[in-house]
Amino acid sequence: MNGFTLTPEAAEPLLTVAQRNLERLATVPALADRYEGHEKVLTLADLAAVPPLVKDDLNVALAALQPKAERGATWLFQSGGSTGAPKVGHAPTGFYMETVHSQWQPLDRDDLFVNAWGAGRMWGAHFLAAAFADLSGCGVISVGSVTKDEYADWLAFFATREVTAIGGTPSVLRLWFAAARSAGVTLPALTKVLWLGEAWHPQLDDDLAAVAPNARRWGMFGSTETWVVGTNTPDCPADTFHPHPDQLVRVAEDGLLDFTTLNPEMLNPVLRYQTGDAGELVSCPCGREGTALRLLGRRDSVVQVRGLGLHVDDIVAQAERAPGVARAQVVITEQRGRVASVDVLLLTSTEAAPDLAATLRAEIFSSTFTLSTAFLHDPDSFQVEAVDALICNERTGKTASLVQREAGQS
Ligand SMILES: [Zn+2]
């Protein structure tokens, strides 16, 4: 096993794209040194020897290379950073959805599809889904983001129009289905739920059973830099994806994934690009041939708290194992470069015991070396709290397991 999702026979004839990207990257003064001695990428072994890129490297490269689409507009989308200094990726109109559609067709001409990915603020998912719907030839209701008190009216409209498909980030889909449950709206005509942007939330299975019992999930996986890398169907586990033939993924020995585009139209020079996601190569239980990719979460979930490493995913998992906790989020507040407090926010269900937060706080504090050591002198700086809503990124609608903020920021 070479660690790649494609065999040498399938991948190597397409490595001309990787070769071209290597040559482009080597012209960037700040990156030239790292590519010295890597003149040719003819084989997968050559590729595995090329140093990986991370987000900051890719942004340095894009700032220098300023890629432009051959035809039509060049779209700039935000892939991170702050409002004042966004890190951007580039894409041509169409967003490479033709390969995706050639591999994956959840929608057909008879579908009426609600595009619930937020639009604007340089977030690409809404436009990508629109391009995909265009290739599918379905009806589209382009909703984007709505505010809390607008859900019920929109849901009634969806029910009347008998929408058959909806797509969004799992966090946003949860808001839609939770709103439907509280408004008593069911969507029996809804058969397809498309998702992209985060891992599937298992609670969505409960929501679907209650709101849209005929609906099944169809997932896309990728990033703003790589665009859609792979997809899955209702017959695949939610964490397992089939990479598309123009996307080459490698699983390094430490489990970290890197991505190399084989698509000649790709504007971002994606050459062994690491997103921080970890995974493993598997054969998918759906029975489809070829190597599939099982995602194992992010490897950058360890943050420094007063000089000690805090494993955020472990804390979230421990909290989410408690009965009555639907979802947990770790919020780290810094003041002048030092961690002032760590809070665990809990989204609870009716099953939650009244003293759940206090019990969990005691359990997590005593079982987490980093917390009990870092907050030895100010144990009140670690709190667990049940809340009505977790903190979500308003631009993308994603709810991350970890939020880091400055004191004074809400
Ligand atoms: Zn599968």
Boltz pocket constraint, residues with backbone or C-beta under 6 A from the ligand:
constraints:
  - pocket:
      binder: B
      contacts: [[A, 232], [A, 233], [A, 235], [A, 236], [A, 237], [A, 240], [A, 242], [A, 284], [A, 285], [A, 286], [A, 287], [A, 288], [A, 292]]
      max_distance: 6.0
